[in-house]
Amino acid sequence: MSSIAWIDRSESLDDLLHQEASLTLHRIEQGFEAEVVKISSDKDSFVLKTWSKSSKPDIGFQFRLLQALYEQGVSVSKPVGWGMNPNGDKVLLTTFDGTSIHQVSEKKMADIARLLTHIHQISAQEIEIAGIPKYEFIDYFLRGAKDHPDIYSVLAALVQKASIQQDCFIHGDFHLGNLVEENGRYTVIDWTNGQLGDARYDFAWAFILQHIYLSEKYAKAFRAAYLLESNIQQEELAVFEGLACLRWLLLHRSGGVPMRPKTLERVRVLISRNPFFKNVEFKHFSIKQK
């Protein structure tokens, strides 16, 4: 801890540094982008995330973003400090707010949907920090799609129909792996993809991941709860769920998605039900359209 060159910090970090000799460290589940360690004192626990791999996001922005979201009452971890370790890797220290969600219910999925609704209801003006990024949709979420003509031909038509709106703050990768739970409270973590974007896509990506990796039942519970407070039309849902499916297919081709026994079967169901995929044949992905 004391070897880190802290660039921005809260008062609680000073207290923690004074206790360094008595702190305990426990390595927890690692992500694709960073190493994660739980640090515990006699009273509190924290998470230290180190970007020692190829991904090099703007951690200073993440720190300021978490500060702003925390002040807005969004259920995020409280940022404690960020800086650079002796290896030149950027680090972020936040409060520890629970462990991964392993059991779900329809009520829990509805609660999680309301978390996403809260995020989408925050205007950019309310997040009083400079430099909230805005990216070109295809280049960011479906990078490399042009190298896959079967995907890109459908993608181009859907993007035109979608009329992408980048006027809302989005998480960018909202799924159960980016949520933790403690004493019935859920906290949204990993804000690497936080940006101004389209809430409809942010929701659709979350929905199709739940359909693929949880179950249709729980995905529908999430969907129903979100739509209670969001004005999205049925055709819009089909467009953005189609875009989310195309992103999954693209990631699948590069080996960038988890594969479980029923994964492909569930993806086929999503594709077969989407009206914009009627009579579309995806390379290396056989499917019978309904």
Secondary structure by P-SEA (a helix, b strand, c coil): ccccccccccaaaaaaaaacccbbbbbccccccbbbbbbbcccbbbbbbbcccccccaaaaaaaaaaaaaaaccccccccccccccccbbbbbbcccccccccccaaaaaaaaaaaaaaaacccccccccccccccccccccccccccaaaaaaaaaaaaaaccccccccccccccccbbbcccbbbbccccccccccaaaaaaaaaaaaaacccaaaaaaaaaaaaccccccaaaaaaaaaaaaaaaaaaaaacccccccaaaaaaaaaaaaccccccccccccccccc
